């Protein structure tokens, strides 16, 4: 099992960060992948929230992620169907600190049998850290 935990402080209010991260069709401005929302959230949920499904294309691989839970403090998602990793779960926890937001991003997954865990972990960690840095720059510019 691979476990990754990243932290980032953002100069945006928590509600704005949640809205940015649930705007699936525009996540490519932060993360090095193509995103397209393919299913809307469940009735009564916030836009892009629980039940929403997005198609992700990265490194020539296309897979689906579903938002399992979304609130004003947390987003939980997982890969559904066939993906580049198995047993995938991502949790993004947000806490306000004054006008800033503290973001904790954790990912748990299993690498394919033919890929070393350390390599898959390094790739995922680098990609997510890069995306969070772009998100931080976006928040700084606003």
Secondary structure in CASP SS format (residue, H / E / C, confidence):
PFRMAT SS
TARGET T0000
AUTHOR 0000-0000-0000
METHOD secondary structure of the structure
MODEL  1
X C 1.00
X E 1.00
X E 1.00
X E 1.00
X E 1.00
X E 1.00
X E 1.00
X E 1.00
X E 1.00
X E 1.00
X C 1.00
X C 1.00
X C 1.00
X H 1.00
X H 1.00
X H 1.00
X H 1.00
X H 1.00
X H 1.00
X H 1.00
X H 1.00
X C 1.00
X C 1.00
X H 1.00
X H 1.00
X H 1.00
X H 1.00
X H 1.00
X H 1.00
X C 1.00
X C 1.00
X C 1.00
X C 1.00
X E 1.00
X E 1.00
X E 1.00
X E 1.00
X E 1.00
X E 1.00
X C 1.00
X C 1.00
X C 1.00
X C 1.00
X C 1.00
X C 1.00
X C 1.00
X C 1.00
X C 1.00
X C 1.00
X C 1.00
X C 1.00
X C 1.00
X E 1.00
X E 1.00
X E 1.00
X E 1.00
X E 1.00
X E 1.00
X C 1.00
X C 1.00
X E 1.00
X E 1.00
X E 1.00
X E 1.00
X E 1.00
X E 1.00
X E 1.00
X E 1.00
X E 1.00
X E 1.00
X C 1.00
X C 1.00
X C 1.00
X E 1.00
X E 1.00
X E 1.00
X E 1.00
X E 1.00
X E 1.00
X E 1.00
X C 1.00
X C 1.00
X C 1.00
X C 1.00
X C 1.00
X E 1.00
X E 1.00
X E 1.00
X E 1.00
X E 1.00
X E 1.00
X E 1.00
X E 1.00
X E 1.00
X E 1.00
X E 1.00
X E 1.00
X C 1.00
X C 1.00
X E 1.00
X E 1.00
X E 1.00
X E 1.00
X E 1.00
X E 1.00
X E 1.00
X E 1.00
X E 1.00
X E 1.00
X E 1.00
X C 1.00
X C 1.00
X C 1.00
X C 1.00
X C 1.00
X C 1.00
X H 1.00
X H 1.00
X H 1.00
X H 1.00
X H 1.00
X H 1.00
X H 1.00
X H 1.00
X H 1.00
X H 1.00
X H 1.00
X H 1.00
X H 1.00
X H 1.00
X H 1.00
X H 1.00
X H 1.00
X H 1.00
X H 1.00
X H 1.00
X H 1.00
X H 1.00
X H 1.00
X H 1.00
X H 1.00
X C 1.00
END
